[in-house]
Amino acid sequence: MLGFVEGEGSFSYSPEKNTLIFIIVQKDNLPLMDAIKDFLSSKLEVDHPNQVTVKDDEAPVMVYSQKAKSKGHTVNSIVVRRLNYIRTMLIPLLDTLR
């Protein structure tokens, strides 16, 4: 996972929406992206079971697929928008991957 985060991952901040987002983008590899999403989601369920949400639109880790405009490839993205999850789960996890 460290290779994906270092090579394809990034954090971005939107001042208009006052949101911090973590994203990993990968071309054509949806099963891998789903596996990473499941891994990140399972960390929440094990470490903070009371924070697990039921509604998909509120899930802390989401996978999106779309066709790239330039070459027609499918681009898959793992997106984390919940600041609390980024702060309490994701950043500490990334610190352990050194």
WOWO-V822069 format. One record per residue. N is the residue number from 1. RES is the residue in one small letter. SS is DSSP state (H for helix, E for strand, L for the rest). PSI is psi in whole degrees, -180 to 180 (NA if undefined). BURIAL is I if it has 9 or more other C-alpha atoms within 8 Angstrom, else O. Layout:
BEGIN
N_RES_SS_PSI_BURIAL + N_RES_SS_PSI_BURIAL
END
This chain:
BEGIN
1_m_L_-33_O + 2_l_H_-40_O + 3_g_H_-40_O + 4_f_H_-42_I + 5_v_H_-45_I + 6_e_H_-39_O + 7_g_H_-37_O + 8_e_H_-3_I + 9_g_E_154_I + 10_s_E_158_O + 11_f_E_145_O + 12_s_E_153_O + 13_y_E_133_O + 14_s_E_106_O + 15_p_L_-28_O + 16_e_L_-40_O + 17_k_L_-6_O + 18_n_L_50_O + 19_t_E_145_I + 20_l_E_134_I + 21_i_E_139_I + 22_f_E_135_I + 23_i_E_141_I + 24_i_E_130_I + 25_v_E_137_I + 26_q_E_141_I + 27_k_E_128_O + 28_d_L_12_O + 29_n_L_64_O + 30_l_H_-43_O + 31_p_H_-38_O + 32_l_H_-43_O + 33_m_H_-39_I + 34_d_H_-39_I + 35_a_H_-41_O + 36_i_H_-43_I + 37_k_H_-45_I + 38_d_H_-40_O + 39_f_H_-49_O + 40_l_H_-39_I + 41_s_H_-37_I + 42_s_H_-31_O + 43_k_H_-38_I + 44_l_H_-44_I + 45_e_H_-37_I + 46_v_H_-47_O + 47_d_H_-30_O + 48_h_L_68_I + 49_p_H_-26_O + 50_n_H_-11_O + 51_q_H_-3_O + 52_v_L_131_I + 53_t_L_156_O + 54_v_L_-36_O + 55_k_L_131_O + 56_d_H_-35_O + 57_d_H_-9_O + 58_e_H_2_O + 59_a_L_142_I + 60_p_L_-27_I + 61_v_E_124_I + 62_m_E_152_I + 63_v_E_132_I + 64_y_E_144_O + 65_s_E_140_I + 66_q_E_157_O + 67_k_E_133_O + 68_a_L_139_I + 69_k_L_-38_O + 70_s_L_-44_O + 71_k_L_-1_O + 72_g_L_8_O + 73_h_L_157_O + 74_t_E_130_I + 75_v_E_125_I + 76_n_E_138_I + 77_s_E_135_I + 78_i_E_126_I + 79_v_E_130_I + 80_v_E_117_I + 81_r_L_-15_I + 82_r_L_114_I + 83_l_H_-42_I + 84_n_H_-41_O + 85_y_H_-44_I + 86_i_H_-45_I + 87_r_H_-45_I + 88_t_H_-21_O + 89_m_H_-54_I + 90_l_H_-51_I + 91_i_H_-46_I + 92_p_H_-37_I + 93_l_H_-45_O + 94_l_H_-33_I + 95_d_H_-30_O + 96_t_H_-11_O + 97_l_L_12_O + 98_r_L_NA_O
END
